[in-house]
């Protein structure tokens, strides 16, 4: 079978079964999420309880999607690797007090 035919067959199956659309990675528990973020599992659970970190509640269980956690922590980056405001940096007065 050609690649086009295989894609069409896979697409038809995905239309009937949305789960077959893409390979789904298993969800992480608090220990797995903590290892990914290099923080204690207690911190991960506290942040999920406070609704400050992406998570999925399955009854009494809390699970985490590794891809969502990566997007979350990358959006929280701070530091010198961010582009500076070029207009202020070129003016020559950035950081100086008037007077």
N, CA, C and O of each residue as an XYZ file, in Angstrom:
396
protein
N       0.836     -1.183      0.000
C       0.000      0.000      0.000
C       0.875      1.237      0.000
O       1.944      1.264      0.609
N       0.408      2.246     -0.685
C       1.158      3.487     -0.717
C       0.910      4.270      0.563
O      -0.009      3.978      1.329
N       1.743      5.257      0.769
C       1.612      6.084      1.968
C       0.297      6.855      1.949
O      -0.303      7.072      3.001
N      -0.158      7.272      0.770
C      -1.415      8.011      0.672
C      -2.600      7.144      1.075
O      -3.508      7.600      1.769
N      -2.583      5.888      0.632
C      -3.672      4.970      0.969
C      -3.652      4.685      2.460
O      -4.708      4.657      3.093
N      -2.468      4.470      3.040
C      -2.365      4.204      4.476
C      -2.870      5.395      5.281
O      -3.552      5.216      6.290
N      -2.543      6.606      4.844
C      -3.009      7.801      5.536
C      -4.522      7.924      5.447
O      -5.169      8.309      6.421
N      -5.099      7.600      4.281
C      -6.548      7.680      4.108
C      -7.249      6.662      5.002
O      -8.275      6.970      5.609
N      -6.705      5.457      5.084
C      -7.298      4.420      5.933
C      -7.186      4.833      7.401
O      -8.136      4.672      8.167
N      -6.046      5.356      7.786
C      -5.864      5.805      9.167
C      -6.799      6.961      9.475
O      -7.352      7.029     10.573
N      -6.986      7.872      8.529
C      -7.885      9.006      8.722
C      -9.329      8.562      8.878
O     -10.066      9.131      9.682
N      -9.744      7.552      8.118
C     -11.112      7.049      8.220
C     -11.341      6.405      9.577
O     -12.412      6.566     10.162
N     -10.370      5.691     10.077
C     -10.486      5.081     11.402
C     -10.510      6.134     12.492
O     -11.203      5.976     13.496
N      -9.761      7.202     12.301
C      -9.719      8.272     13.295
C     -11.036      9.023     13.353
O     -11.412      9.541     14.404
N     -11.750      9.088     12.214
C     -13.033      9.778     12.209
C     -14.047      9.035     13.076
O     -14.889      9.662     13.720
N     -13.973      7.720     13.098
C     -14.879      6.931     13.928
C     -14.404      6.862     15.370
O     -15.219      6.797     16.290
N     -13.096      6.876     15.574
C     -12.529      6.714     16.909
C     -11.536      7.845     17.162
O     -10.396      7.764     16.703
N     -11.935      8.902     17.882
C     -11.044     10.046     18.080
C      -9.760      9.688     18.824
O      -8.756     10.386     18.683
N      -9.773      8.621     19.609
C      -8.580      8.223     20.345
C      -7.497      7.741     19.392
O      -6.310      7.876     19.687
N      -7.889      7.181     18.254
C      -6.932      6.676     17.282
C      -6.287      7.797     16.479
O      -5.429      7.538     15.635
N      -6.688      9.037     16.731
C      -6.186     10.177     15.980
C      -4.676     10.321     16.119
O      -3.981     10.560     15.131
N      -4.173     10.180     17.316
C      -2.740     10.323     17.557
C      -2.339      9.396     18.694
O      -3.158      9.005     19.525
N      -1.073      9.062     18.705
C      -0.570      8.250     19.803
C      -0.580      9.100     21.067
O      -0.011     10.192     21.093
N      -1.215      8.605     22.091
C      -1.344      9.351     23.335
C      -0.292      8.865     24.311
O      -0.172      7.668     24.575
N       0.466      9.805     24.841
C       1.461      9.467     25.853
C       0.754      9.214     27.177
O      -0.252      9.860     27.470
N       1.256      8.295     27.973
C       0.621      8.051     29.273
C       0.769      9.262     30.189
O       1.764      9.984     30.133
N      -0.226      9.464     31.022
C      -0.174     10.556     31.978
C       0.802     10.222     33.100
O       1.006      9.055     33.433
N       1.398     11.254     33.675
C       2.351     11.083     34.767
C       1.645     11.217     36.102
O       0.678     11.967     36.231
N       2.134     10.487     37.096
C       1.663     10.730     38.450
C       2.512     11.845     39.050
O       3.361     12.411     38.362
N       2.295     12.165     40.315
C       3.002     13.278     40.951
C       4.512     13.037     40.977
O       5.290     13.976     40.807
N       4.927     11.801     41.184
C       6.366     11.499     41.206
C       6.991     11.714     39.832
O       8.085     12.268     39.723
N       6.293     11.274     38.781
C       6.803     11.463     37.426
C       6.865     12.926     37.037
O       7.834     13.371     36.421
N       5.819     13.685     37.400
C       5.809     15.122     37.106
C       6.899     15.826     37.897
O       7.546     16.743     37.391
N       7.104     15.399     39.139
C       8.146     16.001     39.973
C       9.529     15.733     39.385
O      10.390     16.613     39.395
N       9.741     14.534     38.879
C      11.023     14.206     38.252
C      11.234     15.049     36.993
O      12.346     15.506     36.729
N      10.175     15.255     36.222
C      10.255     16.060     35.011
C      10.621     17.508     35.332
O      11.424     18.122     34.630
N      10.026     18.048     36.395
C      10.251     19.437     36.768
C      11.394     19.621     37.757
O      11.789     20.750     38.048
N      11.926     18.518     38.275
C      13.020     18.547     39.250
C      12.616     19.301     40.528
O      13.354     20.145     41.036
N      11.436     18.970     41.016
C      10.910     19.537     42.259
C      10.321     18.386     43.073
O      10.129     17.294     42.539
N      10.031     18.613     44.356
C       9.410     17.550     45.160
C       7.976     17.233     44.718
O       7.258     18.112     44.241
N       7.577     15.994     44.879
C       6.217     15.571     44.527
C       5.183     16.312     45.369
O       4.076     16.572     44.895
N       5.521     16.648     46.592
C       4.592     17.390     47.442
C       4.309     18.768     46.867
O       3.187     19.264     46.970
N       5.317     19.393     46.262
C       5.130     20.706     45.630
C       4.189     20.583     44.430
O       3.300     21.412     44.237
N       4.397     19.543     43.634
C       3.552     19.324     42.450
C       2.098     19.158     42.870
O       1.210     19.754     42.262
N       1.842     18.354     43.905
C       0.471     18.140     44.362
C      -0.136     19.410     44.950
O      -1.317     19.689     44.743
N       0.664     20.175     45.678
C       0.164     21.434     46.242
C      -0.189     22.426     45.136
O      -1.204     23.117     45.229
N       0.632     22.504     44.097
C       0.353     23.409     42.979
C      -0.889     22.963     42.214
O      -1.676     23.801     41.773
N      -1.074     21.663     42.055
C      -2.277     21.154     41.385
C      -3.509     21.443     42.237
O      -4.554     21.826     41.712
N      -3.388     21.262     43.540
C      -4.515     21.532     44.438
C      -4.924     23.003     44.369
O      -6.109     23.330     44.442
N      -3.927     23.892     44.227
C      -4.192     25.330     44.123
C      -4.539     25.748     42.692
O      -4.788     26.926     42.436
N      -4.557     24.806     41.772
C      -4.894     25.047     40.361
C      -3.909     26.005     39.692
O      -4.305     26.849     38.888
N      -2.618     25.869     40.030
C      -1.585     26.715     39.440
C      -0.684     25.958     38.466
O       0.267     26.524     37.927
N      -0.980     24.701     38.247
C      -0.174     23.877     37.350
C      -1.146     23.006     36.546
O      -2.142     22.538     37.099
N      -0.881     22.779     35.258
C      -1.820     21.976     34.461
C      -1.893     20.537     34.975
O      -0.864     19.893     35.182
N      -3.089     20.049     35.175
C      -3.287     18.700     35.676
C      -4.643     18.167     35.241
O      -5.488     18.909     34.741
N      -4.834     16.869     35.440
C      -6.083     16.192     35.113
C      -6.534     15.463     36.369
O      -5.763     14.713     36.968
N      -7.770     15.681     36.763
C      -8.319     14.963     37.909
C      -9.122     13.774     37.403
O     -10.014     13.914     36.566
N      -8.788     12.610     37.926
C      -9.503     11.374     37.610
C     -10.008     10.820     38.935
O      -9.385      9.943     39.533
N     -11.131     11.338     39.380
C     -11.630     10.953     40.700
C     -10.700     11.513     41.760
O     -10.469     12.721     41.811
N     -10.167     10.649     42.602
C      -9.242     11.112     43.639
C      -7.799     11.171     43.148
O      -6.909     11.616     43.873
N      -7.572     10.727     41.928
C      -6.219     10.714     41.367
C      -5.943     11.999     40.596
O      -6.828     12.557     39.948
N      -4.696     12.455     40.682
C      -4.254     13.634     39.938
C      -3.155     13.170     38.993
O      -2.189     12.535     39.416
N      -3.305     13.487     37.727
C      -2.316     13.085     36.735
C      -1.884     14.303     35.933
O      -2.571     15.324     35.908
N      -0.727     14.178     35.274
C      -0.117     15.301     34.576
C       0.310     14.870     33.186
O       0.806     13.760     32.997
N       0.114     15.753     32.211
C       0.537     15.526     30.826
C       1.916     16.168     30.664
O       2.066     17.370     30.881
N       2.907     15.389     30.292
C       4.282     15.882     30.175
C       4.382     17.030     29.171
O       5.107     17.995     29.413
N       3.671     16.939     28.057
C       3.731     18.006     27.048
C       3.139     19.305     27.588
O       3.685     20.381     27.345
N       2.030     19.212     28.316
C       1.429     20.408     28.900
C       2.342     21.024     29.960
O       2.453     22.246     30.055
N       2.992     20.176     30.755
C       3.925     20.694     31.755
C       5.096     21.416     31.095
O       5.553     22.446     31.590
N       5.579     20.878     29.983
C       6.696     21.522     29.289
C       6.288     22.888     28.754
O       7.041     23.853     28.887
N       5.115     22.982     28.156
C       4.628     24.271     27.667
C       4.473     25.233     28.835
O       4.822     26.409     28.724
N       3.944     24.736     29.964
C       3.734     25.566     31.145
C       5.045     26.128     31.677
O       5.159     27.334     31.899
N       6.042     25.258     31.884
C       7.281     25.774     32.483
C       8.048     26.649     31.503
O       8.739     27.575     31.928
N       7.949     26.386     30.217
C       8.638     27.245     29.261
C       7.994     28.625     29.182
O       8.675     29.606     28.884
N       6.702     28.712     29.442
C       6.039     30.016     29.438
C       6.402     30.840     30.662
O       6.167     32.049     30.681
N       6.964     30.215     31.673
C       7.318     30.905     32.913
C       8.788     31.312     32.958
O       9.262     31.779     33.994
N       9.500     31.150     31.881
C      10.934     31.491     31.851
C      11.159     32.958     32.170
O      10.371     33.817     31.777
N      12.220     33.232     32.872
C      12.648     34.592     33.181
C      14.163     34.622     33.046
O      14.821     33.593     33.201
N      14.712     35.776     32.763
C      16.158     35.874     32.762
C      16.713     36.600     31.561
O      15.964     37.124     30.737
N      18.037     36.628     31.462
C      18.708     37.428     30.438
C      18.565     36.898     29.017
O      18.912     37.606     28.071
N      18.064     35.670     28.834
C      17.954     35.145     27.469
C      16.765     35.740     26.730
O      16.625     35.534     25.524
N      15.914     36.468     27.424
C      14.795     37.133     26.746
C      15.285     38.390     26.058
O      16.175     39.065     26.574
N      14.723     38.718     24.906
C      15.144     39.941     24.209
C      14.805     41.170     25.046
O      13.728     41.269     25.635
N      15.732     42.079     25.081
C      15.521     43.320     25.816
C      14.733     44.296     24.964
O      14.600     44.117     23.753
N      14.212     45.331     25.606
C      13.530     46.401     24.893
C      14.603     47.193     24.157
O      15.339     47.961     24.777
N      14.700     47.020     22.864
C      15.773     47.594     22.058
C      15.728     49.119     22.078
O      16.781     49.755     22.058
N      14.549     49.721     22.118
C      14.451     51.177     22.072
C      15.079     51.817     23.311
O      15.738     52.850     23.191
N      14.894     51.235     24.491
C      15.497     51.786     25.713
C      16.994     51.539     25.751
O      17.751     52.402     26.196
N      17.432     50.381     25.293
C      18.852     50.034     25.358
C      19.676     50.943     24.452
O      20.826     51.243     24.774
N      19.122     51.384     23.340
C      19.866     52.223     22.393
C      19.876     53.694     22.789
O      20.709     54.451     22.290
N      18.979     54.118     23.668
C      18.874     55.538     23.980
C      20.076     56.055     24.771
O      20.346     57.256     24.776
N      20.784     55.171     25.425
C      21.943     55.587     26.200
C      21.612     56.098     27.577
O      22.511     56.370     28.373
N      20.327     56.233     27.873
C      19.920     56.714     29.189
C      19.249     55.616     30.012
O      18.739     55.877     31.102
N      19.248     54.431     29.509
C      18.605     53.337     30.229
C      19.323     53.121     31.558
O      20.539     52.936     31.587
N      18.586     53.145     32.634
C      19.155     52.891     33.942
C      19.730     54.108     34.622
O      20.138     54.019     35.780
N      19.778     55.230     33.956
C      20.316     56.464     34.562
C      19.180     57.277     35.157
O      18.056     57.273     34.655
N      19.503     57.973     36.241
C      18.521     58.863     36.846
C      18.667     60.263     36.249
O      19.776     60.712     35.958
N      17.567     60.928     36.076
C      17.602     62.294     35.545
C      18.066     63.245     36.634
O      17.714     63.095     37.804
N      18.828     64.183     36.247
C      19.132     65.177     37.247
C      20.513     65.522     37.297
O      20.910     66.360     38.107
